[in-house]
């Protein structure tokens, strides 16, 4: 379930980037 964590991190990074 590492992909799940990766997706969450990506979503968080997207929010910070925005």
Backbone as numpy.savetxt, mean C-alpha at the origin, in Angstrom:
# Nx Ny Nz CAx CAy CAz Cx Cy Cz
0.29 -14.61 2.22 -0.55 -13.39 2.22 0.32 -12.13 2.22
1.48 -12.24 1.62 2.36 -11.07 1.59 1.82 -10.03 0.62
1.19 -10.51 -0.43 0.64 -9.58 -1.44 -0.38 -8.66 -0.78
-1.08 -9.17 0.22 -2.10 -8.34 0.89 -1.42 -7.17 1.59
-0.32 -7.47 2.27 0.41 -6.40 2.97 1.00 -5.43 1.95
1.48 -5.98 0.86 2.08 -5.12 -0.17 1.04 -4.16 -0.73
-0.15 -4.69 -0.94 -1.22 -3.82 -1.49 -1.55 -2.71 -0.50
-1.58 -3.07 0.78 -1.91 -2.06 1.80 -0.84 -0.99 1.83
0.40 -1.41 1.76 1.52 -0.45 1.78 1.44 0.45 0.55
1.10 -0.15 -0.58 1.00 0.64 -1.81 -0.11 1.67 -1.69
-1.21 1.25 -1.10 -2.35 2.17 -0.92 -1.93 3.32 0.01
-1.19 2.97 1.05 -0.76 4.00 2.00 0.19 4.97 1.30
1.10 4.43 0.52 2.07 5.27 -0.18 1.32 6.18 -1.17
0.29 5.66 -1.78 -0.48 6.46 -2.76 -1.13 7.63 -2.03
-1.64 7.37 -0.84 -2.30 8.44 -0.08 -1.29 9.51 0.30
-0.11 9.06 0.71 0.93 10.03 1.12 1.41 10.82 -0.10
1.54 10.12 -1.23 2.00 10.78 -2.45 0.97 11.83 -2.88
-0.30 11.50 -2.66 -1.35 12.44 -3.06 -1.29 13.64 -2.12
